[in-house]
Amino acid sequence: MPQHRRTFALALAITVVAAGLSALPVSAQAAGSSAIDTVELPSPDSPLVAIRLMFRAGSIQDPAGKEGLAALTALMLGQAGTEQHSYSELLDALYPMAASIEADTDREVTVLSGETHVDNLDAYTDLLTEAVLHPAFAASDFERNKDQLVSYLTSTLRGGNDEMLGLEALQEEIFAHHPYGHAPAGTVSGLDAITLDDVKAFYRQHFTRGNLLLGVAGGYPDGFPGKLRAKLAGLPAGEKEVVALPPAPQVDGRRFTLIEKDAASVGIHFGHAIPVTRNQDDYYPLMVANSFLGEHRTFNGLLMNELRGNRGLNYGDYSYIEYWAAPPFTSRPTPNVPRRQQYFSVWIRPVVPSTAHFALRAGLHFVQRTVEQGLTEQQFELTRDYLINYSKLWAQSLSERLGIHMDSRFYGMPYWIDEIERQLSGMKVEQVNAALKKYVHPRDWQAVMVTDDASAMAATLFEDGPSPMTYNSEVDPSVLEEDKAIVDLEVDPTAVEIVPVTKMFQ
């Protein structure tokens, strides 16, 4: 998980398969503005209890010029002292419980979460609610957390993690001039402009009962969710905030952002916004098509088999139909990063600079071929059956399952994992192929490439000449035959912008 999205470093490293859990009806403390929407997932045999507080307080509420305010405010709750305890005292109290408090901010929501053994539930809950209800807003915590976010932008993204750099840059390009158009961690200048009074005001305005969805799962005693709601009644009432979003920008042509950085390899991301989320029927055939192209960190997808398996070009090649959080650190979809607008994208990295142009063309070729030709009946059936079973692994722990139930509440839909099986079980290959043609546009997309010599890459792209491949080992003749269509594939860039890495997220 990125540094700015971590809180206490002492994470509880226990994974539990929470079989048989189901959401109970919403329970609320009282009617009207005092109610706290709640998801309850009791599992009496589990010794663990997972708690998640999901507030509709994300980076889309950052004021212009103070980008990062939501994330900084979250850290002042999850990684700072309270009115009763300093931050170091809180760490000391949590350590013997083998527990933590995490604060994660995305575009739409902020989540404060943790997991503890049931024997420590009361003590842990006291610390968690103390952090949420009575933050100290100490100047020393404020400066430390601000420095942490700046360090994440300037050291982690710009310097140490090209994978996350490309992912975040692609989102900023796809959603330029849109509320999603800056990283939740903010910008260097935005963080510099934020004052402690800004944090206090943001907390009072957005961390309210009306904005809160509470989740509790595991072996908690009878009546515990009600007691927790009673403690959280100390938050201001507030109203549920649903920020109006403009339509996602639509790209015309093929636009490149080349991030110039001293790097030994080239990272490639390309994609575009799509008007489809989990609560729409069209999402599910598109999900099958995406799985056919390649799930994150799996080896059965078309892109992975063709680019890595058959050609040995790089480490990984995957596609996505929604935001994937922290790709270097996760192999399953991360709960509680829900978004009302999503995007299709392809991830190709790391690539040797001499083969980067060919690798880009290869990714485009296989996406374009899939859109034009569609899946065969056999490909569809294999992918559908795989995805029905694979998706069940996305909810292995109490906390993951709880988070997915909460996301489903956010989207106003049935439990996502069950909905996947329901939708896919009755699906036809024609639906998948129709969704591909409707929503995936191989001629219009934004691309981000992290590369050393950006000027040379720009010249190569504009020249659009052949990019023949020479392999170091024997490859199948069918691969060489397919390469004939790849080496001359027209990239035809509409625009190319070179950005020094030092200017990113500034």
C-alpha positions as CSV (number, residue, x, y, z in Angstrom):
1,M,0.0,0.0,0.0
2,P,1.4,3.5,-0.8
3,Q,3.1,5.2,2.0
4,H,0.5,8.0,2.3
5,R,-2.3,5.5,2.6
6,R,-0.7,3.6,5.5
7,T,-1.3,4.6,9.1
8,F,0.1,2.6,12.0
9,A,2.7,0.3,10.6
10,L,1.7,-2.5,12.9
11,A,-0.8,-4.3,10.7
12,L,-2.6,-7.3,11.8
13,A,-1.4,-10.0,9.4
14,I,-4.1,-12.6,9.7
15,T,-6.2,-13.8,6.8
16,V,-9.5,-15.5,7.5
17,V,-11.8,-17.0,4.9
18,A,-15.1,-15.6,6.0
19,A,-17.4,-18.2,4.5
20,G,-21.1,-18.0,4.8
21,L,-21.4,-14.3,5.8
22,S,-24.3,-12.3,4.5
23,A,-25.4,-8.7,5.0
24,L,-28.1,-8.0,7.5
25,P,-30.6,-5.2,7.0
26,V,-29.4,-1.7,7.7
27,S,-29.7,-0.8,11.3
28,A,-29.5,2.8,12.5
29,Q,-29.2,4.5,15.8
30,A,-32.2,6.7,15.3
31,A,-34.4,8.2,12.5
32,G,-33.5,11.2,10.5
33,S,-30.0,12.9,10.5
34,S,-28.9,11.0,13.6
35,A,-28.9,7.7,11.7
36,I,-25.7,5.9,10.9
37,D,-26.0,3.6,7.9
38,T,-24.5,0.3,8.8
39,V,-23.4,-3.0,7.2
40,E,-23.3,-5.9,9.7
41,L,-21.7,-9.2,8.9
42,P,-21.7,-11.5,12.0
43,S,-19.5,-14.5,12.0
44,P,-19.8,-16.0,15.5
45,D,-17.0,-18.6,15.1
46,S,-14.4,-16.0,14.1
47,P,-12.1,-14.7,16.8
48,L,-11.6,-11.5,14.8
49,V,-13.6,-8.3,14.4
50,A,-13.2,-6.0,11.4
51,I,-14.4,-2.4,11.6
52,R,-14.6,0.1,8.7
53,L,-15.7,3.7,8.7
54,M,-16.3,4.9,5.2
55,F,-16.9,8.6,4.9
56,R,-17.9,10.4,1.6
57,A,-14.9,12.6,2.0
58,G,-12.5,12.2,-0.9
59,S,-10.1,14.2,-3.0
60,I,-13.0,15.4,-5.1
61,Q,-13.8,17.7,-2.2
62,D,-10.3,19.2,-2.1
63,P,-10.5,23.0,-2.7
64,A,-8.7,24.3,-5.8
65,G,-5.2,25.2,-4.8
66,K,-5.3,22.9,-1.7
67,E,-5.1,19.5,-3.3
68,G,-4.4,16.9,-0.7
69,L,-6.6,18.3,2.0
70,A,-8.8,15.2,2.3
71,A,-5.8,12.9,2.6
72,L,-4.1,15.1,5.1
73,T,-7.2,15.3,7.2
74,A,-7.5,11.5,7.2
75,L,-3.9,11.2,8.4
76,M,-4.7,13.6,11.2
77,L,-7.2,11.1,12.4
78,G,-5.5,7.8,11.7
79,Q,-1.8,8.7,12.1
80,A,-1.8,11.4,14.8
81,G,-2.5,12.0,18.4
82,T,-5.8,12.6,20.1
83,E,-6.9,14.9,22.9
84,Q,-6.1,12.1,25.4
85,H,-3.1,10.4,23.8
86,S,-0.1,11.4,21.8
87,Y,0.6,9.5,18.6
88,S,3.4,7.5,20.2
89,E,1.1,6.6,23.2
90,L,-1.5,5.3,20.7
91,L,1.1,3.1,19.0
92,D,2.1,1.8,22.4
93,A,-1.5,1.0,23.3
94,L,-2.1,-0.8,19.9
95,Y,1.1,-2.8,19.9
96,P,0.1,-5.5,22.5
97,M,-3.3,-5.9,20.6
98,A,-1.4,-6.7,17.4
99,A,-3.8,-4.2,15.9
100,S,-3.7,-1.0,13.8
101,I,-5.7,1.9,12.5
102,E,-5.5,2.6,8.8
103,A,-6.6,5.8,7.0
104,D,-7.1,5.5,3.2
105,T,-8.3,8.4,1.0
106,D,-9.4,7.9,-2.6
107,R,-11.3,10.1,-5.1
108,E,-14.7,9.6,-3.5
109,V,-14.2,8.3,0.0
110,T,-12.0,8.1,3.0
111,V,-11.9,4.9,5.1
112,L,-10.7,4.5,8.6
113,S,-10.3,0.8,9.4
114,G,-8.9,-1.9,11.6
115,E,-9.1,-5.5,12.8
116,T,-8.7,-6.9,16.3
117,H,-9.1,-10.0,18.3
118,V,-12.5,-10.1,20.0
119,D,-10.8,-10.2,23.4
120,N,-9.4,-6.7,22.7
121,L,-12.6,-5.3,21.1
122,D,-13.6,-2.8,23.8
123,A,-10.1,-1.4,24.2
124,Y,-9.5,-1.2,20.5
125,T,-12.9,0.4,19.8
126,D,-12.2,3.0,22.5
127,L,-8.9,4.0,20.7
128,L,-10.5,4.0,17.3
129,T,-13.4,6.2,18.3
130,E,-11.1,8.4,20.2
131,A,-9.0,9.0,17.1
132,V,-12.1,9.8,15.0
133,L,-14.0,11.9,17.5
134,H,-11.3,13.7,19.5
135,P,-8.3,14.4,17.2
136,A,-5.7,16.6,18.8
137,F,-4.8,18.4,15.6
138,A,-1.3,18.9,17.0
139,A,1.0,21.1,15.0
140,S,3.8,18.5,15.1
141,D,1.5,15.8,13.7
142,F,0.3,18.2,11.0
143,E,3.8,18.9,9.8
144,R,4.9,15.3,9.9
145,N,1.8,14.1,7.9
146,K,2.2,16.9,5.4
147,D,5.8,15.9,4.9
148,Q,4.8,12.3,4.5
149,L,2.4,13.2,1.7
150,V,5.0,15.4,0.0
151,S,7.5,12.6,0.3
152,Y,5.1,10.2,-1.3
153,L,4.7,12.5,-4.3
154,T,8.3,13.5,-4.7
155,S,10.2,10.4,-3.5
156,T,7.8,7.4,-4.0
157,L,5.9,8.4,-7.2
158,R,8.6,10.5,-8.9
159,G,11.5,8.5,-7.7
160,G,10.9,5.0,-6.5
161,N,7.8,3.5,-8.0
162,D,7.4,3.8,-11.8
163,E,4.4,1.5,-11.7
164,M,2.4,3.8,-9.4
165,L,3.8,6.8,-11.2
166,G,2.4,5.7,-14.6
167,L,-1.0,4.6,-13.0
168,E,-1.5,8.0,-11.3
169,A,-0.3,10.0,-14.3
170,L,-2.8,8.1,-16.6
171,Q,-5.7,8.9,-14.3
172,E,-4.7,12.6,-14.3
173,E,-4.6,12.6,-18.1
174,I,-7.9,10.7,-18.6
175,F,-9.7,12.9,-16.1
176,A,-8.0,16.2,-16.8
177,H,-10.0,19.3,-15.7
178,H,-12.3,16.9,-13.8
179,P,-12.8,16.4,-10.0
180,Y,-10.9,13.1,-10.4
181,G,-8.0,14.9,-12.1
182,H,-5.5,15.0,-9.3
183,A,-4.0,12.3,-7.0
184,P,-5.7,11.9,-3.6
185,A,-2.3,12.6,-2.1
186,G,-2.6,16.1,-3.7
187,T,0.1,18.2,-5.2
188,V,3.3,19.6,-3.8
189,S,2.0,23.2,-4.1
190,G,-1.4,22.3,-2.8
191,L,-0.1,20.6,0.3
192,D,2.2,23.6,0.9
193,A,-0.8,25.9,0.9
194,I,-2.8,23.9,3.4
195,T,-3.0,25.2,7.0
196,L,-4.0,23.4,10.2
197,D,-7.2,25.5,10.2
198,D,-8.0,24.1,6.8
199,V,-7.7,20.6,8.2
200,K,-10.0,21.4,11.1
201,A,-12.6,23.0,8.9
202,F,-12.5,20.0,6.4
203,Y,-13.0,17.6,9.3
204,R,-15.9,19.5,10.8
205,Q,-17.6,19.8,7.4
206,H,-17.2,16.3,5.9
207,F,-16.6,13.8,8.8
208,T,-20.2,13.6,9.8
209,R,-22.8,10.9,10.6
210,G,-24.6,11.7,7.4
211,N,-21.5,11.0,5.4
212,L,-20.6,7.8,7.3
213,L,-21.2,4.2,6.3
214,L,-20.2,2.0,9.2
215,G,-19.2,-1.6,8.7
216,V,-18.7,-4.3,11.3
217,A,-17.8,-8.0,10.6
218,G,-16.7,-11.0,12.6
219,G,-17.2,-12.6,16.0
220,Y,-18.5,-9.5,17.8
221,P,-20.9,-9.9,20.7
222,D,-24.6,-9.2,20.5
223,G,-25.4,-5.5,20.5
224,F,-21.9,-4.3,19.6
225,P,-22.8,-2.5,16.4
226,G,-25.4,-0.5,18.3
227,K,-22.8,0.4,21.0
228,L,-20.4,1.5,18.3
229,R,-23.0,3.7,16.7
230,A,-23.8,5.2,20.0
231,K,-20.1,6.2,20.4
232,L,-20.0,7.6,16.9
233,A,-23.0,9.8,17.7
234,G,-20.5,12.3,18.8
235,L,-19.9,13.2,15.2
236,P,-21.8,16.1,13.8
237,A,-25.1,15.1,12.1
238,G,-24.5,16.5,8.7
239,E,-26.2,15.4,5.4
240,K,-25.0,12.7,3.0
241,E,-22.8,14.5,0.4
242,V,-23.0,13.4,-3.2
243,V,-20.8,15.7,-5.2
244,A,-22.1,16.3,-8.7
245,L,-19.6,15.1,-11.3
246,P,-19.4,16.4,-14.8
247,P,-19.2,13.8,-17.6
248,A,-15.8,12.1,-17.9
249,P,-13.7,13.7,-20.6
250,Q,-13.8,12.0,-24.0
251,V,-10.5,11.8,-25.8
252,D,-10.3,12.3,-29.6
253,G,-7.3,10.6,-31.1
254,R,-4.2,9.2,-29.5
255,R,-2.5,11.5,-27.0
256,F,0.7,10.7,-25.3
257,T,2.3,12.0,-22.1
258,L,6.0,11.1,-22.0
259,I,7.3,11.3,-18.5
260,E,11.1,11.8,-18.8
261,K,12.9,10.1,-16.0
262,D,16.3,8.4,-15.5
263,A,15.0,4.9,-15.8
264,A,16.4,1.7,-17.3
265,S,13.0,0.5,-18.6
266,V,9.9,2.0,-20.2
267,G,6.5,1.7,-18.6
268,I,3.4,1.9,-20.8
269,H,-0.2,2.7,-19.8
270,F,-3.1,3.6,-22.2
271,G,-6.8,3.9,-21.8
272,H,-9.9,6.0,-21.8
273,A,-13.0,6.7,-19.6
274,I,-16.0,4.4,-19.8
275,P,-19.5,5.2,-18.6
276,V,-19.9,1.9,-16.9
277,T,-19.7,0.9,-13.2
278,R,-20.6,-2.2,-11.2
279,N,-24.3,-1.3,-10.7
280,Q,-24.9,-1.5,-14.5
281,D,-25.7,-4.6,-16.5
282,D,-23.2,-3.8,-19.2
283,Y,-20.4,-3.9,-16.7
284,Y,-20.5,-7.7,-16.5
285,P,-20.0,-8.6,-20.1
286,L,-17.3,-6.0,-20.2
287,M,-15.8,-7.7,-17.1
288,V,-15.6,-11.0,-19.1
289,A,-13.9,-9.3,-22.0
290,N,-11.4,-7.6,-19.6
291,S,-10.6,-11.0,-18.0
292,F,-10.0,-12.5,-21.4
293,L,-7.5,-9.7,-22.1
294,G,-5.8,-10.3,-18.7
295,E,-6.6,-10.0,-15.0
296,H,-4.1,-8.2,-12.8
297,R,-1.2,-10.5,-11.9
298,T,-2.7,-13.5,-13.6
299,F,-1.1,-15.6,-16.4
300,N,-4.1,-16.7,-18.4
301,G,-4.9,-13.4,-20.2
302,L,-4.3,-12.8,-23.9
303,L,-2.0,-9.9,-23.3
304,M,0.2,-11.8,-20.8
305,N,0.4,-14.8,-23.0
306,E,1.2,-12.9,-26.2
307,L,3.6,-10.2,-24.9
308,R,5.4,-12.0,-22.1
309,G,4.7,-15.7,-22.8
310,N,5.3,-15.9,-26.5
311,R,7.6,-12.9,-27.0
312,G,9.4,-12.5,-23.7
313,L,9.0,-8.7,-23.8
314,N,8.5,-7.8,-20.2
315,Y,7.1,-8.7,-16.7
316,G,3.4,-8.1,-16.9
317,D,0.6,-7.2,-19.3
318,Y,-2.9,-6.7,-18.0
319,S,-6.1,-4.7,-18.6
320,Y,-8.6,-3.1,-16.3
321,I,-12.2,-1.8,-16.5
322,E,-12.0,0.1,-13.2
323,Y,-9.4,1.7,-10.9
324,W,-6.9,-0.8,-9.5
325,A,-5.4,0.5,-6.2
326,A,-1.7,-0.1,-5.4
327,P,-0.8,-2.5,-8.1
328,P,2.6,-3.4,-6.8
329,F,1.2,-4.5,-3.5
330,T,-2.2,-6.2,-4.3
331,S,-3.2,-9.2,-6.3
332,R,-7.0,-8.8,-5.7
333,P,-9.3,-5.8,-6.1
334,T,-8.9,-3.4,-3.1
335,P,-12.2,-2.7,-1.3
336,N,-13.4,0.8,-0.5
337,V,-12.1,2.7,-3.5
338,P,-15.6,3.0,-5.2
339,R,-16.0,5.5,-8.0
340,R,-19.0,6.7,-9.9
341,Q,-17.0,7.0,-13.1
342,Q,-14.4,4.5,-14.3
343,Y,-12.0,3.8,-17.1
344,F,-10.6,1.1,-19.3
345,S,-6.8,0.8,-19.4
346,V,-3.9,-1.5,-20.4
347,W,-0.7,-1.9,-18.4
348,I,2.6,-2.9,-20.1
349,R,5.8,-2.8,-18.1
350,P,8.7,-2.9,-17.7
351,V,9.9,-2.9,-21.3
352,V,13.5,-2.6,-22.7
353,P,13.7,0.9,-24.4
354,S,14.7,-0.7,-27.8
355,T,11.4,-2.8,-27.8
356,A,9.1,-0.2,-26.3
357,H,7.6,0.9,-29.6
358,F,7.0,-2.7,-30.6
359,A,5.5,-3.5,-27.2
360,L,3.1,-0.6,-27.5
361,R,2.0,-1.7,-30.9
362,A,1.6,-5.3,-29.7
363,G,-0.7,-4.2,-26.9
364,L,-2.7,-2.1,-29.3
365,H,-2.8,-4.9,-31.8
366,F,-4.3,-7.5,-29.4
367,V,-6.8,-5.1,-27.9
368,Q,-7.9,-4.0,-31.4
369,R,-8.1,-7.6,-32.7
370,T,-10.2,-8.6,-29.7
371,V,-12.6,-5.7,-30.2
372,E,-12.9,-6.4,-34.0
373,Q,-13.1,-10.2,-33.8
374,G,-14.7,-10.7,-30.4
375,L,-14.4,-13.8,-28.3
376,T,-15.2,-17.3,-29.7
377,E,-17.8,-19.4,-27.9
378,Q,-15.0,-21.5,-26.4
379,Q,-13.0,-18.5,-25.2
380,F,-16.1,-17.0,-23.7
381,E,-17.1,-20.1,-21.8
382,L,-13.6,-20.7,-20.4
383,T,-13.2,-17.1,-19.4
384,R,-16.7,-16.9,-17.8
385,D,-16.2,-20.0,-15.8
386,Y,-12.8,-18.9,-14.6
387,L,-14.0,-15.5,-13.6
388,I,-17.0,-16.9,-11.6
389,N,-14.6,-19.0,-9.5
390,Y,-11.7,-16.6,-9.4
391,S,-13.9,-13.7,-8.1
392,K,-14.8,-15.7,-5.0
393,L,-11.1,-15.4,-4.0
394,W,-11.5,-11.6,-3.8
395,A,-13.3,-11.8,-0.5
396,Q,-11.0,-14.1,1.5
397,S,-10.8,-12.1,4.7
398,L,-13.4,-10.6,7.0
399,S,-12.2,-7.1,6.2
400,E,-12.2,-7.7,2.4
401,R,-15.7,-9.2,2.5
402,L,-17.0,-6.4,4.7
403,G,-15.4,-3.8,2.4
404,I,-17.0,-5.3,-0.7
405,H,-20.4,-5.3,1.0
406,M,-19.9,-1.6,1.8
407,D,-18.9,-0.9,-1.8
408,S,-22.1,-2.6,-3.0
409,R,-24.0,-0.3,-0.7
410,F,-22.2,2.7,-2.2
411,Y,-23.2,1.6,-5.7
412,G,-26.8,0.7,-4.6
413,M,-26.6,-2.9,-5.8
414,P,-26.6,-6.5,-4.5
415,Y,-23.4,-8.0,-3.0
416,W,-20.9,-7.7,-5.9
417,I,-19.4,-11.2,-5.7
418,D,-22.9,-12.8,-5.8
419,E,-23.9,-10.4,-8.6
420,I,-20.9,-11.5,-10.7
421,E,-22.0,-15.2,-10.6
422,R,-25.7,-14.2,-11.2
423,Q,-24.8,-12.1,-14.2
424,L,-22.2,-14.3,-15.7
425,S,-24.2,-17.6,-15.3
426,G,-26.8,-16.4,-17.8
427,M,-24.6,-14.5,-20.2
428,K,-24.1,-15.1,-23.9
429,V,-20.9,-14.5,-25.9
430,E,-22.9,-12.0,-28.1
431,Q,-23.3,-9.8,-25.1
432,V,-19.5,-9.7,-24.4
433,N,-18.6,-8.9,-28.0
434,A,-21.3,-6.2,-28.2
435,A,-19.9,-4.6,-25.0
436,L,-16.4,-4.6,-26.4
437,K,-17.5,-2.8,-29.5
438,K,-19.6,-0.3,-27.5
439,Y,-17.2,0.6,-24.8
440,V,-13.6,-0.1,-25.9
441,H,-12.2,2.4,-28.4
442,P,-8.8,1.3,-29.9
443,R,-8.5,4.5,-31.9
444,D,-9.1,7.0,-29.1
445,W,-7.2,7.0,-25.8
446,Q,-4.7,8.7,-23.6
447,A,-1.3,7.1,-23.1
448,V,1.5,7.6,-20.5
449,M,5.0,6.3,-21.0
450,V,7.7,6.6,-18.4
451,T,10.9,6.7,-20.3
452,D,14.5,7.9,-20.2
453,D,15.0,9.7,-23.5
454,A,11.6,11.2,-24.1
455,S,12.7,13.3,-27.1
456,A,13.8,10.2,-28.9
457,M,10.6,8.4,-28.0
458,A,8.5,11.3,-29.3
459,A,10.5,11.3,-32.6
460,T,9.9,7.5,-32.9
461,L,6.2,7.9,-32.3
462,F,5.8,10.7,-34.7
463,E,7.8,9.0,-37.4
464,D,5.6,5.9,-37.0
465,G,8.1,3.8,-38.9
466,P,8.4,0.0,-38.7
467,S,9.5,-1.5,-35.4
468,P,10.9,-5.0,-36.3
469,M,11.6,-7.4,-33.5
470,T,14.7,-9.6,-33.0
471,Y,14.3,-12.4,-30.5
472,N,17.2,-13.9,-28.5
473,S,15.6,-17.4,-28.6
474,E,13.5,-19.4,-31.0
475,V,9.9,-18.4,-31.2
476,D,6.9,-20.2,-32.8
477,P,6.5,-19.4,-36.5
478,S,2.9,-18.3,-35.8
479,V,4.3,-15.5,-33.5
480,L,6.6,-14.3,-36.3
481,E,3.6,-14.4,-38.7
482,E,1.5,-12.3,-36.3
483,D,4.4,-9.9,-35.8
484,K,4.1,-8.9,-39.5
485,A,0.8,-7.1,-38.5
486,I,2.4,-5.6,-35.4
487,V,5.6,-4.0,-36.7
488,D,3.8,-1.7,-39.1
489,L,0.7,-1.0,-37.0
490,E,-0.2,2.6,-37.2
491,V,0.1,4.4,-33.9
492,D,-0.6,7.8,-35.4
493,P,-0.2,10.0,-32.3
494,T,-2.5,13.0,-32.2
495,A,-0.3,14.8,-29.7
496,V,2.8,14.1,-27.6
497,E,3.7,16.1,-24.5
498,I,7.0,15.6,-22.7
499,V,6.9,16.2,-18.9
500,P,10.1,16.1,-16.7
501,V,9.4,13.8,-13.8
502,T,10.3,16.7,-11.4
503,K,7.2,18.5,-12.7
504,M,4.7,15.7,-12.0
505,F,2.3,16.3,-9.1
506,Q,3.8,19.7,-8.6
